[in-house]
Amino acid sequence: MVRERLSEALDRAEQGQPVFIERRGVTYELIARKPATRRKKAVRQVEVLDPSLMKPAGWTWDWKEGELKFRTRRS
């Protein structure tokens, strides 16, 4: 009996309906909280085929006028 009533109360709270439980003069409010959504992992937009070009030589990518441009880094 208790399990059924608790299940009904949880269903109502999940639907956004107010649920109050009174016990020994104390009123409890049952509220459902949805789990926080996880952010999706970023998808790479550019694939670096030769990482050796990017680090020692100081090359990098730049975004200008809606295009990616390959350039040297300024010291």
PyRosetta script that sets phi, psi and omega in degrees:
from pyrosetta import init, pose_from_sequence

init()
pose = pose_from_sequence("MVRERLSEALDRAEQGQPVFIERRGVTYELIARKPATRRKKAVRQVEVLDPSLMKPAGWTWDWKEGELKFRTRRS")
pose.set_psi(1, -47.2)
pose.set_omega(1, -179.0)
pose.set_phi(2, -64.8)
pose.set_psi(2, -41.2)
pose.set_omega(2, -179.3)
pose.set_phi(3, -61.9)
pose.set_psi(3, -41.8)
pose.set_omega(3, 179.0)
pose.set_phi(4, -63.8)
pose.set_psi(4, -44.4)
pose.set_omega(4, -178.8)
pose.set_phi(5, -67.4)
pose.set_psi(5, -38.5)
pose.set_omega(5, 177.8)
pose.set_phi(6, -65.4)
pose.set_psi(6, -40.4)
pose.set_omega(6, 178.2)
pose.set_phi(7, -61.0)
pose.set_psi(7, -43.3)
pose.set_omega(7, 177.2)
pose.set_phi(8, -62.1)
pose.set_psi(8, -43.1)
pose.set_omega(8, 179.8)
pose.set_phi(9, -63.4)
pose.set_psi(9, -41.7)
pose.set_omega(9, 178.5)
pose.set_phi(10, -65.2)
pose.set_psi(10, -39.8)
pose.set_omega(10, 177.1)
pose.set_phi(11, -61.6)
pose.set_psi(11, -44.0)
pose.set_omega(11, 179.2)
pose.set_phi(12, -63.7)
pose.set_psi(12, -43.6)
pose.set_omega(12, 179.3)
pose.set_phi(13, -62.7)
pose.set_psi(13, -39.1)
pose.set_omega(13, 179.6)
pose.set_phi(14, -65.3)
pose.set_psi(14, -31.0)
pose.set_omega(14, 178.6)
pose.set_phi(15, -81.0)
pose.set_psi(15, -3.1)
pose.set_omega(15, 178.2)
pose.set_phi(16, 92.3)
pose.set_psi(16, 4.9)
pose.set_omega(16, 178.5)
pose.set_phi(17, -81.4)
pose.set_psi(17, 144.4)
pose.set_omega(17, 179.3)
pose.set_phi(18, -69.8)
pose.set_psi(18, 136.6)
pose.set_omega(18, 178.8)
pose.set_phi(19, -128.2)
pose.set_psi(19, 121.4)
pose.set_omega(19, 178.6)
pose.set_phi(20, -120.7)
pose.set_psi(20, 136.9)
pose.set_omega(20, 177.5)
pose.set_phi(21, -124.1)
pose.set_psi(21, 125.1)
pose.set_omega(21, 179.8)
pose.set_phi(22, -108.5)
pose.set_psi(22, 131.4)
pose.set_omega(22, -179.9)
pose.set_phi(23, -143.8)
pose.set_psi(23, 122.6)
pose.set_omega(23, 178.5)
pose.set_phi(24, 50.9)
pose.set_psi(24, 41.8)
pose.set_omega(24, 176.7)
pose.set_phi(25, 82.0)
pose.set_psi(25, -0.1)
pose.set_omega(25, 178.6)
pose.set_phi(26, -107.6)
pose.set_psi(26, 130.9)
pose.set_omega(26, 179.1)
pose.set_phi(27, -101.4)
pose.set_psi(27, 127.8)
pose.set_omega(27, 178.6)
pose.set_phi(28, -109.7)
pose.set_psi(28, 141.0)
pose.set_omega(28, 177.3)
pose.set_phi(29, -110.2)
pose.set_psi(29, 129.0)
pose.set_omega(29, -179.1)
pose.set_phi(30, -100.2)
pose.set_psi(30, 121.0)
pose.set_omega(30, -177.6)
pose.set_phi(31, -127.1)
pose.set_psi(31, 132.9)
pose.set_omega(31, 177.1)
pose.set_phi(32, -90.9)
pose.set_psi(32, 134.6)
pose.set_omega(32, 176.3)
pose.set_phi(33, -119.0)
pose.set_psi(33, 128.1)
pose.set_omega(33, 178.6)
pose.set_phi(34, -77.2)
pose.set_psi(34, 145.4)
pose.set_omega(34, 178.3)
pose.set_phi(35, -66.5)
pose.set_psi(35, 147.4)
pose.set_omega(35, 178.2)
pose.set_phi(36, -64.6)
pose.set_psi(36, 138.3)
pose.set_omega(36, 179.4)
pose.set_phi(37, -78.1)
pose.set_psi(37, 141.5)
pose.set_omega(37, 178.6)
pose.set_phi(38, -85.8)
pose.set_psi(38, 142.9)
pose.set_omega(38, 177.2)
pose.set_phi(39, -74.1)
pose.set_psi(39, 142.8)
pose.set_omega(39, 176.8)
pose.set_phi(40, -74.9)
pose.set_psi(40, 145.2)
pose.set_omega(40, 179.3)
pose.set_phi(41, -67.3)
pose.set_psi(41, 137.9)
pose.set_omega(41, -179.3)
pose.set_phi(42, -63.6)
pose.set_psi(42, 141.1)
pose.set_omega(42, 178.3)
pose.set_phi(43, -96.7)
pose.set_psi(43, 131.7)
pose.set_omega(43, 179.2)
pose.set_phi(44, -63.9)
pose.set_psi(44, 135.4)
pose.set_omega(44, 178.6)
pose.set_phi(45, -95.6)
pose.set_psi(45, -24.9)
pose.set_omega(45, -178.7)
pose.set_phi(46, -128.5)
pose.set_psi(46, 132.8)
pose.set_omega(46, 177.4)
pose.set_phi(47, -103.3)
pose.set_psi(47, 122.8)
pose.set_omega(47, 178.6)
pose.set_phi(48, -88.8)
pose.set_psi(48, 114.3)
pose.set_omega(48, -177.6)
pose.set_phi(49, -84.2)
pose.set_psi(49, -30.4)
pose.set_omega(49, -179.7)
pose.set_phi(50, -130.5)
pose.set_psi(50, 92.5)
pose.set_omega(50, -177.3)
pose.set_phi(51, -61.7)
pose.set_psi(51, -21.2)
pose.set_omega(51, 179.9)
pose.set_phi(52, -64.4)
pose.set_psi(52, -25.2)
pose.set_omega(52, 177.7)
pose.set_phi(53, -74.6)
pose.set_psi(53, -26.4)
pose.set_omega(53, -174.0)
pose.set_phi(54, -81.1)
pose.set_psi(54, -37.7)
pose.set_omega(54, -172.9)
pose.set_phi(55, -91.4)
pose.set_psi(55, -67.5)
pose.set_omega(55, -173.6)
pose.set_phi(56, -62.7)
pose.set_psi(56, -40.9)
pose.set_omega(56, -176.6)
pose.set_phi(57, -78.5)
pose.set_psi(57, -14.9)
pose.set_omega(57, 178.4)
pose.set_phi(58, 80.0)
pose.set_psi(58, 27.7)
pose.set_omega(58, 177.7)
pose.set_phi(59, -83.1)
pose.set_psi(59, 151.6)
pose.set_omega(59, 176.9)
pose.set_phi(60, -152.7)
pose.set_psi(60, 175.8)
pose.set_omega(60, 177.3)
pose.set_phi(61, -106.3)
pose.set_psi(61, 149.4)
pose.set_omega(61, 178.0)
pose.set_phi(62, -133.4)
pose.set_psi(62, 144.3)
pose.set_omega(62, 178.8)
pose.set_phi(63, -107.9)
pose.set_psi(63, 112.9)
pose.set_omega(63, 178.7)
pose.set_phi(64, -138.1)
pose.set_psi(64, 135.8)
pose.set_omega(64, 175.6)
pose.set_phi(65, 49.8)
pose.set_psi(65, 41.1)
pose.set_omega(65, 175.8)
pose.set_phi(66, 77.3)
pose.set_psi(66, 12.2)
pose.set_omega(66, 179.7)
pose.set_phi(67, -132.1)
pose.set_psi(67, 150.3)
pose.set_omega(67, 172.5)
pose.set_phi(68, -86.5)
pose.set_psi(68, 131.8)
pose.set_omega(68, 179.1)
pose.set_phi(69, -125.0)
pose.set_psi(69, 138.4)
pose.set_omega(69, 179.3)
pose.set_phi(70, -85.7)
pose.set_psi(70, 128.4)
pose.set_omega(70, -178.7)
pose.set_phi(71, -147.7)
pose.set_psi(71, 165.0)
pose.set_omega(71, 175.5)
pose.set_phi(72, -86.2)
pose.set_psi(72, 151.2)
pose.set_omega(72, 176.7)
pose.set_phi(73, -79.8)
pose.set_psi(73, 143.7)
pose.set_omega(73, 177.4)
pose.set_phi(74, -88.0)
pose.set_psi(74, 136.4)
pose.set_omega(74, -179.7)
pose.set_phi(75, -80.0)
pose.dump_pdb("model.pdb")
